[in-house]
Amino acid sequence: MSYNKPLPELDDVNRPFWEAAHQGRLCLQKCSDCDHVRYPVSHVCPNCLSYDSEWTEVSGKGEVYSYIVFHQKYNAAFEGDLPYNVALIQLDEGPRMISNVTGVANDAVKVGDRVQVTFDRVTDEISIPRFTPAEG
């Protein structure tokens, strides 16, 4: 599989996130001490500073908190995708993720739209979480 865009560098901290994504599941870290669900991946809870956490599957549902449509090339690898949206998704479980809303025209994306996660298999090892309009 050929993919010429930047890819995440897997390490011991983020590997469970990417492995779950490749299996079609959105898993985030949940603090073992205060139950705070966090993203981005980190070795410490930003809420209570605990180092203890577990990976938990979340619904992958949320809403568009904010978005922008890129019309200018900032990275040559994405030139063929122009224009494309970059959205801040407020997950129902609390964290916000930066991603894209796919399956609709860029001018159809609106703040408050309900979305659900989908996974874009870009290599044999990496699937990137993206979001599509929620059904119903």
Secondary structure as UniProt FT lines:
FT   TURN            12..14
FT   HELIX           15..22
FT   TURN            23..24
FT   STRAND          27..31
FT   TURN            32..34
FT   STRAND          37..38
FT   TURN            46..48
FT   STRAND          53..57
FT   STRAND          61..70
FT   HELIX           76..81
FT   STRAND          84..91
FT   TURN            92..93
FT   STRAND          96..99
FT   HELIX           106..108
FT   TURN            111..112
FT   STRAND          114..121
FT   STRAND          127..133
//
